[in-house]
Amino acid sequence: MLISIHGKNVDITEAMYAAVEEKLEFLHKYFEIDDTWRANVVVNTYPTGVKVEVTITSKIGPLRAEVMTEDFYAALDKVVHKLEDQIRRHKTRISKKNREGLSQAFISMIEDQEAETKQNEEAELVRTKTIAAEKMDLSDAILNMEMLGHTFFIYTDDETNEVAVVYKRLDGDYGLLEVE
């Protein structure tokens, strides 16, 4: 795994780098790690404490956590604990999730879209973001959405080569938006 550590308002010491490498070793008990895995660690100091953000990208999807405490090493311990909990939580969801419920979610998708549109008519655009829609299948898109903790995920469907959006419904099921 390639690890890069960046400091904002702080110089990264060799001891900090070694601590990050040692703490990220926990991933080996869950996954087979190779050179395609990349870990980006950002350490930022504030008057109130130290913030540690860890983003790990891999073939299976992204993992991300951030923690702010008074001490770098305590923040690192907590962020690793958050990542480990995230991995276990998503692994359990995937094993328990019944995929047949997904087709029923597609049927009521249009009604939900109309209701959501009415609620958001008064909303104001405050940010624009550009993304690259990666090519993957629906199950990988759902996994990536869950791993990121988002309510929707934009991707390119590997069967149709069209942009699609999978989203989490209020009832806990998933919906899919496809382009005609």
Secondary structure, DSSP 8 states (H G I E B T S, - for coil): -EEEEEEESS---HHHHHHHHHHGGGGGGTS---TT-EEEEEEEEETTEEEEEEEEE-SS--EEEEEEESSHHHHHHHHHHHHHHHHHHHHHHHHH--THHHHHHHHTHHHHHHHHHHHTTT------------EE-HHHHHHHHHHHT-SEEEEEETTT-SEEEEEE-TTS-EEEEE--
